[in-house]
Amino acid sequence: MTLSSRGEPALRVVLILIGAITTLPAVALLNVGILDWNYGVSDPTPMTQALLQHRGMLQLLLGAAIMWAAFHPPVRLAAALAAVAGKATFLALILPNAAIRGDLSPLSSWFDLTCIVVLGLLAARLVTREREA
């Protein structure tokens, strides 16, 4: 789905920004120190480090899919739904647990919540347009 001539460039910018920010946890693949800043994990056990670095790789792939969706409308619904599912699951696992919630960057929580709303609205619009067509 493409939008009007005015709306399409704005949507592309939003998707590129969301996608680029989503990829940032991939920095943990190169610099383990980012885990302390982003997740409050300093001196992780080897398994914790591997799991968080793997999460970084998955976030890199998700962010790339969102950025791809900016320029390839047929993948927008899949990318939006994948991001909503992933980000909602992460928050559902973290936020109810006060012991780990405090270690999460508030910026990360707000970003994920914003993505869930924006991409959820995009997905709803895409589904509505497909039904109307």
VENDASUL-V877599 format. One record per residue. RES is the residue in one small letter. PSI is psi in whole degrees, -180 to 180 (* if undefined). Layout:
BEGIN
[[RES/PSI] [RES/PSI]]
END
This chain:
BEGIN
[[m/130] [t/156] [l/-174] [s/168] [s/-28] [r/-38] [g/-32] [e/-48] [p/-38] [a/-43] [l/-41] [r/-43] [v/-44] [v/-46] [l/-40] [i/-43] [l/-47] [i/-46] [g/-45] [a/-44] [i/-37] [t/-31] [t/-14] [l/-35] [p/-15] [a/-17] [v/-28] [a/-20] [l/-29] [l/-29] [n/100] [v/-22] [g/-23] [i/-23] [l/-34] [d/-45] [w/-44] [n/-37] [y/-2] [g/26] [v/106] [s/143] [d/59] [p/153] [t/159] [p/-39] [m/-44] [t/-43] [q/-46] [a/-43] [l/-42] [l/-34] [q/-38] [h/-41] [r/-40] [g/-41] [m/-42] [l/-37] [q/-36] [l/-45] [l/-42] [l/-46] [g/-40] [a/-40] [a/-40] [i/-42] [m/-36] [w/-40] [a/-25] [a/-32] [f/-6] [h/85] [p/-32] [p/-20] [v/1] [r/-46] [l/-46] [a/-44] [a/-42] [a/-46] [l/-39] [a/-42] [a/-44] [v/-46] [a/-46] [g/-47] [k/-37] [a/-39] [t/-44] [f/-49] [l/-37] [a/-30] [l/-33] [i/-51] [l/-38] [p/-18] [n/101] [a/-29] [a/-33] [i/-21] [r/-38] [g/-21] [d/-13] [l/137] [s/128] [p/-33] [l/-40] [s/-43] [s/-47] [w/-39] [f/-48] [d/-42] [l/-43] [t/-44] [c/-42] [i/-44] [v/-52] [v/-49] [l/-30] [g/-42] [l/-41] [l/-46] [a/-44] [a/-41] [r/-42] [l/-44] [v/-42] [t/-44] [r/-37] [e/-38] [r/-35] [e/-27] [a/*]]
END
